[in-house]
Amino acid sequence: MSFCNGGMGSFRSSVFLNVYHLIFANGRRSHYTQNRVFPWVLWQIWKTRNALFFEKVQASSCTAATKALEEADEWFDVNFKVPQAQPVQVETINSSVSWSPPPADLLKCDVGVRWNSAERICGAAWIIRNHDGKALLHSRRAFTGVNSKLEAELQGFCWVMESLISTHYTNIIVESDCGMAREAILNPTRFPWFGYLLEKIIHALPFLYPCSLEHVEGARKKVAEKIAVSVTRDHRCQSYVASGGPRWLLNRLESEARRACT
């Protein structure tokens, strides 16, 4: 009986090797939610074996695997709680459509993430500005092999969190229009297949304390969005970090800085 997919890491002809694979997969840190179900898989193997031996009832491996997944999901829904960082706030959507400066004692990081479904690439960008609208630092990164908008937003957001930690900035407001990522961060148990990325994001937040996350309209962070679009539309896939803002957006940055000072 085989509960593993074909290819590397699965052995269709050996129960022993299948069980070994399950234990090995459970023991390593993995992106795949299926790896956590191995106790339920072993239990279903045992039940299926007993049913065949004592009751002469033969169940298919697909039925046993489905039951194992269902029972594991039920158990994790009841018992598994992803720790939430208490100091971090996730604000409600702000309807203002123009960029607004942070308070004088804070910084603002605008985040942009864009996904090209046809080419399965994602562009992510962030730019940090102070209360005068002065750009302090910005960065861009490209991701390949991205299969959904939610995956793109979470990949981008995870990278942003790690980048901000490396800058050693605190007292920062992080603004984005990543609505799907926001929902996943607030309700991580509803998105177990992205558990690894969500865990990294949630565990990174306390290192930025004090900080807050705000969901805003796209127009509020047009600069970050344009940098991200340069990956998906213009195929500028080189990742970088640079001081200030990008030269090709200097006019917009100066305009927003002037409005911030009025």
C-alpha positions as CSV (number, residue, x, y, z in Angstrom):
1,M,0.0,0.0,0.0
2,S,1.5,3.3,-1.0
3,F,0.4,6.7,0.4
4,C,3.2,8.7,-1.3
5,N,3.2,10.4,-4.6
6,G,5.3,8.9,-7.4
7,G,8.8,10.0,-8.1
8,M,11.7,10.8,-5.7
9,G,10.8,10.1,-2.1
10,S,8.1,7.5,-2.8
11,F,8.4,3.7,-3.0
12,R,5.3,2.0,-4.4
13,S,6.6,-1.6,-3.8
14,S,7.6,-1.5,-0.1
15,V,5.5,-0.8,2.9
16,F,8.6,-0.5,5.1
17,L,10.1,2.2,2.8
18,N,6.8,4.1,2.7
19,V,6.7,4.2,6.5
20,Y,10.3,5.2,6.6
21,H,9.6,8.0,4.2
22,L,6.7,9.2,6.3
23,I,8.8,9.3,9.5
24,F,11.7,11.0,7.7
25,A,9.3,13.7,6.2
26,N,7.7,14.4,9.5
27,G,11.1,14.8,11.2
28,R,12.3,17.5,8.8
29,R,11.1,21.1,8.5
30,S,8.9,21.0,5.4
31,H,6.7,23.4,3.4
32,Y,4.1,20.7,2.8
33,T,1.2,20.3,5.1
34,Q,0.7,16.6,4.0
35,N,3.9,15.7,5.9
36,R,2.3,16.4,9.3
37,V,-0.4,13.7,8.8
38,F,1.9,10.6,9.1
39,P,0.5,9.5,12.6
40,W,-3.0,9.4,11.0
41,V,-1.6,7.6,7.9
42,L,0.0,4.9,10.1
43,W,-3.3,4.6,12.1
44,Q,-5.3,4.1,8.9
45,I,-2.8,1.5,7.6
46,W,-3.2,-0.4,10.9
47,K,-7.0,-0.2,10.8
48,T,-7.1,-1.2,7.1
49,R,-4.8,-4.1,7.8
50,N,-6.9,-5.3,10.7
51,A,-10.1,-5.0,8.7
52,L,-8.6,-7.1,5.9
53,F,-7.2,-9.7,8.3
54,F,-10.1,-10.1,10.7
55,E,-13.1,-9.0,8.8
56,K,-12.0,-9.8,5.2
57,V,-12.9,-6.3,4.2
58,Q,-10.5,-4.6,1.8
59,A,-10.4,-0.8,1.6
60,S,-8.5,1.0,-1.1
61,S,-5.4,3.0,-0.2
62,C,-7.1,6.2,-1.5
63,T,-9.9,5.7,1.0
64,A,-7.5,5.3,3.8
65,A,-5.4,8.2,2.8
66,T,-8.5,10.5,2.5
67,K,-9.6,9.5,6.0
68,A,-6.1,10.2,7.3
69,L,-6.1,13.7,5.8
70,E,-9.6,14.5,7.1
71,E,-8.8,13.3,10.6
72,A,-5.5,15.2,10.7
73,D,-7.2,18.4,9.4
74,E,-9.9,18.1,12.1
75,W,-7.3,17.7,14.8
76,F,-5.2,20.6,13.7
77,D,-8.2,22.8,13.3
78,V,-9.1,22.2,17.0
79,N,-5.6,22.0,18.5
80,F,-3.2,24.0,16.4
81,K,-2.9,27.7,17.1
82,V,-0.4,29.9,15.4
83,P,1.1,32.3,17.9
84,Q,0.2,35.9,17.3
85,A,2.6,38.6,18.2
86,Q,0.7,40.8,20.7
87,P,2.6,44.1,20.1
88,V,1.8,44.0,16.3
89,Q,-1.4,45.6,15.1
90,V,-3.1,44.9,11.8
91,E,-5.1,48.0,10.9
92,T,-8.3,48.1,8.9
93,I,-8.4,49.3,5.3
94,N,-7.8,53.0,5.0
95,S,-9.8,54.6,2.2
96,S,-7.6,57.6,1.5
97,V,-6.2,57.5,-2.0
98,S,-3.1,59.7,-1.6
99,W,0.2,58.9,0.1
100,S,0.3,60.3,3.7
101,P,3.4,60.8,5.8
102,P,3.9,59.0,9.1
103,P,4.0,60.8,12.4
104,A,7.4,62.5,13.1
105,D,8.6,59.7,15.3
106,L,7.8,56.9,12.9
107,L,8.9,55.7,9.4
108,K,6.6,54.3,6.7
109,C,7.4,51.4,4.5
110,D,5.3,51.1,1.4
111,V,5.1,47.6,-0.1
112,G,4.2,46.6,-3.7
113,V,3.7,43.1,-5.0
114,R,2.6,42.2,-8.5
115,W,2.1,38.8,-10.1
116,N,2.2,37.8,-13.7
117,S,0.1,34.7,-14.0
118,A,1.1,33.9,-17.6
119,E,4.8,33.8,-16.8
120,R,4.4,32.8,-13.1
121,I,6.7,35.6,-12.0
122,C,6.3,38.0,-9.1
123,G,7.8,41.4,-8.5
124,A,8.1,42.7,-5.0
125,A,9.3,46.1,-3.8
126,W,9.5,48.3,-0.7
127,I,10.5,51.9,0.0
128,I,11.0,53.5,3.4
129,R,10.2,57.2,3.9
130,N,10.2,59.5,6.9
131,H,7.6,62.1,8.0
132,D,9.0,64.7,5.5
133,G,8.5,62.2,2.6
134,K,12.2,61.7,2.2
135,A,13.1,58.3,0.7
136,L,15.7,56.6,2.9
137,L,16.0,53.2,1.3
138,H,14.3,51.0,-1.3
139,S,14.6,47.5,-2.7
140,R,13.2,45.2,-5.4
141,R,13.2,41.5,-5.9
142,A,11.8,39.0,-8.5
143,F,10.4,35.6,-7.7
144,T,9.9,32.8,-10.3
145,G,7.6,29.7,-10.3
146,V,4.8,31.5,-8.4
147,N,1.5,29.8,-8.9
148,S,-1.1,32.1,-7.4
149,K,-1.7,35.7,-6.3
150,L,-1.8,34.7,-2.7
151,E,1.5,32.9,-3.0
152,A,3.0,36.0,-4.6
153,E,1.7,38.2,-1.8
154,L,3.0,35.9,0.9
155,Q,6.4,35.4,-0.8
156,G,6.7,39.2,-1.2
157,F,5.6,40.0,2.3
158,C,7.9,37.4,3.8
159,W,10.8,38.9,1.9
160,V,9.8,42.4,3.0
161,M,9.8,41.4,6.7
162,E,13.2,39.8,6.4
163,S,14.6,42.8,4.6
164,L,13.3,45.3,7.2
165,I,14.8,43.2,10.0
166,S,18.2,43.4,8.3
167,T,17.9,47.2,8.0
168,H,17.5,47.5,11.8
169,Y,14.7,50.0,11.4
170,T,12.0,50.0,14.0
171,N,9.0,52.3,14.8
172,I,7.8,51.6,11.3
173,I,4.4,51.5,9.6
174,V,4.2,48.9,6.9
175,E,1.5,49.7,4.3
176,S,0.4,47.4,1.5
177,D,-2.7,46.6,-0.6
178,C,-2.0,42.8,-0.3
179,G,-5.6,41.9,0.8
180,M,-5.2,38.2,0.4
181,A,-2.0,38.1,2.4
182,R,-3.7,40.2,5.1
183,E,-6.5,37.7,5.4
184,A,-4.0,34.8,5.6
185,I,-2.0,36.5,8.3
186,L,-5.1,37.2,10.4
187,N,-6.4,33.7,9.9
188,P,-3.4,31.5,9.3
189,T,-5.2,28.2,10.2
190,R,-7.4,28.7,7.1
191,F,-4.4,28.5,4.8
192,P,-2.3,25.5,6.1
193,W,-0.7,24.9,2.7
194,F,1.1,28.2,3.2
195,G,1.9,27.5,6.8
196,Y,5.7,27.8,6.3
197,L,5.5,31.3,4.8
198,L,2.9,32.5,7.4
199,E,5.0,31.2,10.2
200,K,8.0,33.1,9.0
201,I,6.0,36.3,8.6
202,I,4.4,36.1,12.0
203,H,7.6,35.2,13.8
204,A,9.4,38.1,12.1
205,L,6.9,40.7,13.3
206,P,8.2,41.0,16.9
207,F,11.7,41.9,15.7
208,L,10.2,45.0,14.1
209,Y,8.5,46.1,17.3
210,P,7.0,48.6,17.6
211,C,5.4,48.4,14.2
212,S,2.0,48.2,12.6
213,L,0.6,46.7,9.4
214,E,-1.9,48.7,7.4
215,H,-4.0,47.7,4.4
216,V,-4.5,50.6,2.0
217,E,-5.7,51.4,-1.4
218,G,-3.2,50.8,-4.2
219,A,-2.9,54.5,-5.0
220,R,-1.5,55.2,-1.5
221,K,1.7,53.2,-2.4
222,K,2.0,53.9,-6.1
223,V,5.8,54.2,-6.0
224,A,6.3,50.7,-4.5
225,E,3.7,49.4,-7.0
226,K,5.6,50.9,-10.0
227,I,8.8,49.3,-8.8
228,A,7.2,45.9,-8.5
229,V,5.5,46.3,-11.9
230,S,9.0,46.9,-13.4
231,V,9.6,43.1,-12.8
232,T,6.3,41.7,-14.2
233,R,5.9,44.1,-17.1
234,D,9.4,45.3,-18.0
235,H,11.2,42.1,-16.9
236,R,13.7,44.0,-14.8
237,C,14.5,40.9,-12.7
238,Q,17.7,42.1,-11.0
239,S,17.2,42.3,-7.3
240,Y,18.9,45.1,-5.4
241,V,18.8,47.4,-2.4
242,A,19.7,51.1,-2.8
243,S,19.6,54.3,-0.7
244,G,17.0,56.9,-1.5
245,G,14.4,56.3,-4.1
246,P,14.7,55.1,-7.8
247,R,15.8,57.9,-10.1
248,W,13.1,57.2,-12.6
249,L,10.5,57.9,-9.9
250,L,12.2,61.0,-8.5
251,N,9.6,63.5,-9.7
252,R,6.8,61.6,-8.0
253,L,8.7,61.2,-4.8
254,E,9.5,64.9,-4.7
255,S,5.8,65.7,-5.4
256,E,4.7,63.5,-2.6
257,A,7.3,64.9,-0.3
258,R,6.1,68.5,-1.0
259,R,2.6,67.5,-0.2
260,A,3.8,65.9,3.0
261,C,5.3,69.1,4.2
262,T,2.1,71.2,3.5
